[in-house]
């Protein structure tokens, strides 16, 4: 389960506004070696077929 707090929603909205229209926050997990998984974030403007889309307030978050 992913929970996006109100303060995180505001920050996401602020960051995406700087990036331009139709941008989304992408959250992803990368397989790791000895340290296990690592988690990352990027800005994207396209939704892939296998993405989950979560709405955080007025912003869109993609989960890869």
NUKEGU-955964 format. One line per field, with one value per residue (C-alpha): residue number from 1; x, z, y. Coordinates in steps of 0.2 Angstrom, whole numbers, m for minus. Layout:
// NUKEGU-955964
num = (NUM; ...) $
x = (X; ...) $
z = (Z; ...) $
y = (Y; ...) $
//
This chain:
// NUKEGU-955964
num = (1; 2; 3; 4; 5; 6; 7; 8; 9; 10; 11; 12; 13; 14; 15; 16; 17; 18; 19; 20; 21; 22; 23; 24; 25; 26; 27; 28; 29; 30; 31; 32; 33; 34; 35; 36; 37; 38; 39; 40; 41; 42; 43; 44; 45; 46; 47; 48; 49; 50; 51; 52; 53; 54; 55; 56; 57; 58; 59; 60; 61; 62; 63; 64) $
x = (0; 6; 1; 4; 2; m5; 12; 19; 5; 9; 27; 23; 12; 25; 39; 28; 22; 41; 43; 29; 11; 7; 22; 20; 30; 37; 41; 51; 60; 77; 84; 100; 114; 119; 110; 93; 81; 83; 69; 69; 59; 59; 49; 40; 27; 22; 12; 18; 5; 11; 11; m1; m8; m11; m19; m11; m23; m22; m6; m3; 10; 15; 21; 32) $
z = (0; m4; 6; 0; 14; 11; 13; 0; m11; m10; m14; m28; m35; m33; m42; m56; m59; m62; m74; m86; m91; m91; m81; m68; m53; m57; m42; m45; m37; m43; m39; m29; m25; m7; m1; m7; m17; m20; m23; m34; m41; m58; m68; m83; m96; m102; m94; m99; m101; m85; m74; m60; m59; m42; m40; m26; m24; m41; m47; m55; m48; m58; m50; m61) $
y = (0; 17; 32; 50; 63; 80; 88; 76; 80; 99; 96; 84; 98; 111; 101; 95; 113; 118; 104; 109; 103; 84; 78; 65; 58; 41; 29; 14; m1; m7; m24; m23; m33; m36; m21; m27; m16; 3; 15; 30; 44; 53; 65; 58; 63; 46; 32; 15; 1; m8; 7; 10; 27; 35; 52; 63; 77; 85; 77; 60; 48; 33; 17; 7) $
//
